[in-house]
Amino acid sequence: FFAVIGALLCARIYYVAFEWDYYSQHPKEIIDIRGGGIAIYGAVIGGAIALLIFSKVKKLKFFKMADTIIPGLLIGQIIGRWGNFTNGEAFGYETTHFIRMGLNNFLTGYETIYVHPTFLYESLWNVLGFILVNIFFKHRKYDGQILLMVFGWYGLGRMFIEGLRTDSLYIKLFFFFFRISQLLGALIFAVCAFMLIFLFIKKYNKTLYRQETNKTEE
């Protein structure tokens, strides 16, 4: 419950922060969520903060709780992306690909165009991730492993899919403009992949060390 509240608040704050040039001129629209403008990365940050506070207050293990909750993020994205389809938004560049999607609305100037259905790409990517995570769940070795796997999987998919979208938020770094979500996706994937590999190797070495110690003692 608290994670949902934190997620909604930060999802809006995140979007407004990166569109501040507009909202600074239209401050009354900052709280107008019905007008559009929430971001999944902000939601994740807000949900994580709320969960961290809750776990500290209740004296629960944060990473153990996160492992239990985080697959729900994939479910949310699987379902939520179809909202983009319903609204005819968050689509990709024009294409002649065989799974292209036809659109005709105010975003296309009321002309029919055929675009990459990025909502479908991400939804299917998350379906596959959800299946794999649930298969692996009972084999997890430590608290936080599922969290790293889900974030890594999502970041990898978003890194590529975001490059096809036409409505990305941008940030300027060193005279170049980058898609914020694509950059974050790549960063999240890299960090999670590194941590998964590092923790796997570290645990493996400790196991060997214990076995050698036991043999020495015997």
Order of alpha helices (4+ residues) and beta strands (2+ residues): alpha-alpha-alpha-alpha-alpha-beta-beta-alpha-alpha-beta-beta-alpha
